[in-house]
């Protein structure tokens, strides 16, 4: 199991083969260590030094995030370091043909997933209301084939994404959740806040998968390489964003997340303590749900799919495969 610690001011210790979470109100939770595979800590929590050593000895990874789910760092007994793979990454970072080709593959996959999500929702009371937007994104997908410049590819991705988020207001059926446009930071409404939190958790999961394969997350293709940004992580997350979007839309429309699960502080919205716990429980269940992986038709949970997709990218980097095939949830659209 993955242990999430969200209670602010808690202390994590170990005793008698149990992880003990001492809460600020004096209450305690005890979890057998044998059940824990990973620990995610959000916000202000302390860990005793013996517990840190124990986690290292047992190879239990501890991920630290801020209260909004943004990755800060991790405790691990050692990342997978594939030197041959990383050398090829560094070579390809100077190969503009490789970067262009891979970038187009990432964007192609992202837009296909957008189109398939919108097609699935363009029924019932929404029937026909998304058709024009779907046509625009489909045209962007066709235009992508003709582009031979990275900035042009980025322009298509940005424009199609803007059109896609314009559809979001039509997909949300609850009047308590108003969405006008995507606002990254700070999130100015409930939906943007939930999206940002969901994306942060997604980043953490894909980052761990990339680490397990031995990829260097700083050498990307679509996103500009800078000194401090994990641009390959940003690249690979793009093709998974729509599954988080659909997950969140479903939660809201089914009243599984409600207005009172978030509160406003000045111009920004945050999860309440119970709202965050509710979302994390549902997110963890979602990660463990089975999906058909398009490359081998096996039923896998999403963590396994993130790992498989990272391995696929690594094999393209070292030349085992000629083409990168981006993740597709439904794989119902054939684009050559």
PyMOL commands that set and color helices and strands:
alter all, ss='L'
color gray80, all
select helices_A, chain A and resi 33-35+49-57+83-92+96-121+124-126+131-144+150-171+190-213+231-238+241-253+259-261+273-288+302-317
alter helices_A, ss='H'
color red, helices_A
select strands_A, chain A and resi 2-5+10-15+18-22+28-32+38-42+45-47+61-65+71-75+262-265+268-271+290-292+299-301
alter strands_A, ss='S'
color yellow, strands_A
deselect
rebuild
show_as cartoon
